[in-house]
Amino acid sequence: ASLSLYFSDIPREERCRVKYVTIDMWEPYRDVANTYFPNCIVAVDPFHVIKHLHSNFERLRIDLMNQCEYGSNAYYLLKKWSWLLISDNVELDNERIYNGRFRMKLNRRDLRDMIFDAFPVLFKAYHLKERYRKMNRECSYEEAVLIYDDIAAAFKNCGIRQYGEFTSILLTWREEILNSFHRPFNERKLSNSFTENINGKIRTYLNVS
């Protein structure tokens, strides 16, 4: 209601010139954007999509860890080395060093492979996660349109309960997620990053003051 009152005070002629609106995944934002900016492309902030994906993947890891005997090798792997599954730009083929728990020399790739061998469902979930992230990172709008539905179907049919929320997001927000792949300004995807940056600075100013 607050947004509707605010935007209704802006002349329609001006609102009709708005080309793009980026939003978080909340239905009222989409409704307001479509109502008051009839010529705009509505895009979901890709950061929030990735945040939900990582949250679902982490939920799976924690559920698997909680099923392990406390202090077991499987528990140790998921507790201490889970960052190998979520961190970017990890050097997997580092020099092997002695691991006292397993009494052998191991590098990060060895440890990650041990996780995948112990938890095949995590191997499957990891590669689904990376498949979406690769599209999010590299694809143009046209390229994303060609592969998006296949990726969504892969999540829907994977049988991983913890990915249920993310699958629903892919299906419910399909158009708006794809719209985020447009790059109208400086070859950057549509996102809330500029606004979030300003909000972050405001919060910092308030905390300091």
C-alpha positions in Angstrom: 0.0 0.0 0.0 2.8 2.4 0.8 4.5 1.8 -2.5 1.3 2.2 -4.4 0.6 5.5 -2.8 4.1 6.7 -3.5 4.2 5.7 -7.2 0.6 6.9 -7.9 1.9 10.4 -7.1 4.3 10.2 -10.0 2.8 11.2 -13.4 1.9 8.2 -15.6 3.9 9.7 -18.5 7.1 9.6 -16.4 6.3 6.1 -15.1 5.8 4.8 -18.6 9.4 5.8 -19.4 10.8 3.4 -16.8 12.5 0.5 -18.6 13.7 -1.8 -15.8 12.7 -2.6 -12.2 14.7 -5.0 -10.0 13.1 -6.6 -7.0 13.5 -9.1 -4.2 11.3 -12.2 -4.6 8.1 -10.9 -3.0 4.8 -11.0 -4.9 3.7 -7.4 -3.9 6.8 -5.9 -5.4 6.1 -7.7 -8.7 2.4 -6.6 -8.6 3.3 -2.9 -7.9 6.0 -2.9 -10.6 3.6 -4.3 -13.2 0.8 -1.9 -12.2 2.7 1.3 -12.0 5.4 0.8 -14.7 3.5 -0.8 -17.6 6.4 -0.7 -20.0 9.2 -2.0 -17.7 11.0 -5.3 -17.6 10.8 -6.7 -14.0 13.9 -8.6 -12.9 14.6 -10.5 -9.7 17.9 -9.7 -8.1 20.2 -12.7 -8.9 22.0 -12.4 -5.6 18.8 -13.4 -3.8 18.3 -16.4 -6.0 21.8 -17.6 -5.4 21.3 -17.0 -1.6 18.3 -19.4 -1.6 20.3 -22.0 -3.6 23.2 -21.9 -1.2 20.8 -22.1 1.8 19.1 -25.2 0.4 22.4 -26.8 -0.3 23.6 -26.0 3.2 20.4 -27.5 4.7 21.2 -30.8 2.9 24.7 -30.8 4.3 23.6 -30.2 7.8 20.8 -32.8 7.6 23.4 -35.4 6.4 25.9 -34.4 9.1 23.2 -34.8 11.8 22.6 -38.3 10.6 26.2 -39.2 11.1 27.6 -40.6 14.4 29.2 -37.7 16.2 33.0 -37.8 15.8 32.9 -40.3 12.9 35.0 -39.8 9.8 31.9 -38.8 7.8 30.9 -36.2 10.5 34.5 -34.9 10.5 34.5 -34.4 6.7 31.2 -32.6 6.6 32.0 -30.5 9.7 35.6 -29.4 8.9 35.8 -29.6 5.1 32.4 -28.5 3.9 33.9 -25.1 2.8 35.4 -27.0 -0.2 31.8 -27.4 -1.5 30.8 -23.7 -1.2 33.9 -21.6 -1.6 34.9 -20.1 -4.9 38.3 -20.3 -6.5 39.6 -23.1 -4.2 42.9 -24.5 -5.3 42.0 -28.2 -5.1 45.3 -29.6 -6.4 47.4 -28.2 -3.6 50.4 -30.1 -2.3 49.4 -33.2 -0.3 50.1 -32.9 3.4 49.7 -35.5 6.1 46.3 -35.8 7.6 46.5 -37.3 11.1 42.9 -38.5 11.1 43.3 -40.6 8.0 47.0 -41.2 8.5 47.9 -40.4 4.9 48.8 -37.4 2.8 45.8 -35.7 1.3 45.1 -32.5 -0.7 41.8 -30.7 -0.9 40.6 -32.6 -4.0 41.2 -35.9 -2.1 39.1 -34.6 0.8 36.3 -33.4 -1.4 36.2 -36.7 -3.3 36.0 -38.5 0.1 33.0 -36.4 0.9 31.4 -37.2 -2.4 32.2 -40.9 -2.0 30.6 -41.0 1.4 27.5 -38.9 0.3 26.5 -39.5 -3.3 23.4 -37.3 -2.8 25.7 -34.4 -1.9 27.7 -35.1 -5.1 24.5 -34.8 -7.1 23.4 -31.7 -5.3 26.8 -30.0 -5.7 26.8 -30.5 -9.4 23.3 -29.2 -9.8 24.2 -26.1 -7.7 27.3 -25.5 -9.9 25.3 -26.0 -13.0 22.9 -23.2 -12.1 25.8 -21.0 -10.8 27.6 -21.4 -14.1 24.5 -20.2 -16.0 24.1 -17.3 -13.6 27.7 -16.3 -14.0 28.4 -16.7 -17.7 25.2 -16.7 -19.8 23.7 -14.0 -21.8 19.9 -13.6 -21.8 19.6 -15.5 -25.1 21.8 -18.3 -23.8 20.0 -18.5 -20.5 16.6 -18.9 -22.2 17.9 -21.9 -24.1 19.0 -23.9 -21.0 16.9 -22.5 -18.1 14.0 -25.0 -18.4 16.4 -28.0 -18.6 18.1 -26.8 -15.4 14.7 -26.2 -13.7 13.6 -29.7 -14.7 16.8 -31.2 -13.4 16.1 -29.7 -10.0 12.5 -30.7 -10.1 13.4 -34.3 -10.9 16.5 -34.7 -8.7 14.6 -36.2 -5.7 16.5 -34.0 -3.2 13.9 -32.8 -0.7 16.1 -29.9 0.5 15.9 -28.4 -3.1 12.2 -28.2 -3.0 12.2 -24.4 -2.1 14.7 -23.6 -4.8 12.8 -25.6 -7.4 9.6 -23.7 -6.6 11.5 -20.4 -7.0 12.8 -21.5 -10.4 9.2 -22.3 -11.6 7.4 -19.4 -9.9 9.9 -16.6 -10.8 11.0 -17.9 -14.2 10.3 -14.8 -16.2 11.8 -12.4 -13.7 14.9 -14.6 -13.1 15.5 -14.7 -16.9 15.0 -11.0 -17.1 18.0 -10.5 -14.8 20.2 -11.8 -17.5 19.6 -8.6 -19.6 22.7 -6.4 -19.5 21.6 -2.9 -20.6 24.1 -0.9 -18.6 27.9 -1.5 -18.8 27.4 -5.2 -19.6 26.2 -5.8 -16.0 23.3 -8.0 -15.1 20.2 -6.4 -13.7 20.4 -6.5 -9.9 19.8 -4.6 -6.7 23.5 -4.1 -6.1 23.5 -0.3 -6.4 20.6 0.1 -4.0 22.0 -2.4 -1.6 25.3 -0.6 -1.6 23.6 2.6 -0.7 21.6 0.9 2.0 24.8 -0.6 3.5 26.4 2.8 3.6 23.4 4.3 5.3 23.5 1.5 8.0 27.2 2.1 8.5 26.6 5.9 8.9 23.9 5.3 11.5 26.0 2.8 13.4 29.0 5.1 13.5 26.9 8.1 14.5 
